[in-house]
Amino acid sequence: MAQRITHWIDGKPFGGGTERSSEVFDPATGQVTGHVDLAVAGASSAARAWGASSLSSRTKVLFKFRELLDARKEDVAALITAEHGKVASDAVGEVTRGLEVVEFACGIAHLLKGEASEQISTRVDTASYR
């Protein structure tokens, strides 16, 4: 029996229908295991709000996301296995690599500050601003 896959949109679960949907297949059997509604409009709106928020606010969200992802690593790996057919150990490795990317993103605010180097040559300092 195919399950209905929902989204989290505008801070709450969304289970309503849309004009567009897609089937989710089990790669091992080819059988339909679910249906997912596409939520492009909600994502577009969220992207505008995200872009308007401060770096410190975004960093807090990324750190919380990292904590949640790490706590649910096995669950996410199980979903990857079910949706993509990867063996469990490979799926856990993929989630672990994803955690490394999130950790890098958590530090991006520091990289966006730019940098300054004094005395790179005689009486020459440099500065970069982002």
Secondary structure, 3 states (H helix, E strand, C coil): CCEEECEEECCEEECCCCCCEEEEECCCCCCEEEEEECCHHHHHHHHHHHHHCCHHHHHHHHHHHHHHHHHCHHHHHHHHHHHHCCCHHHHHHHHHHHHHHHHHHHCHHHHCCCEEEEEEECCEEEEECC
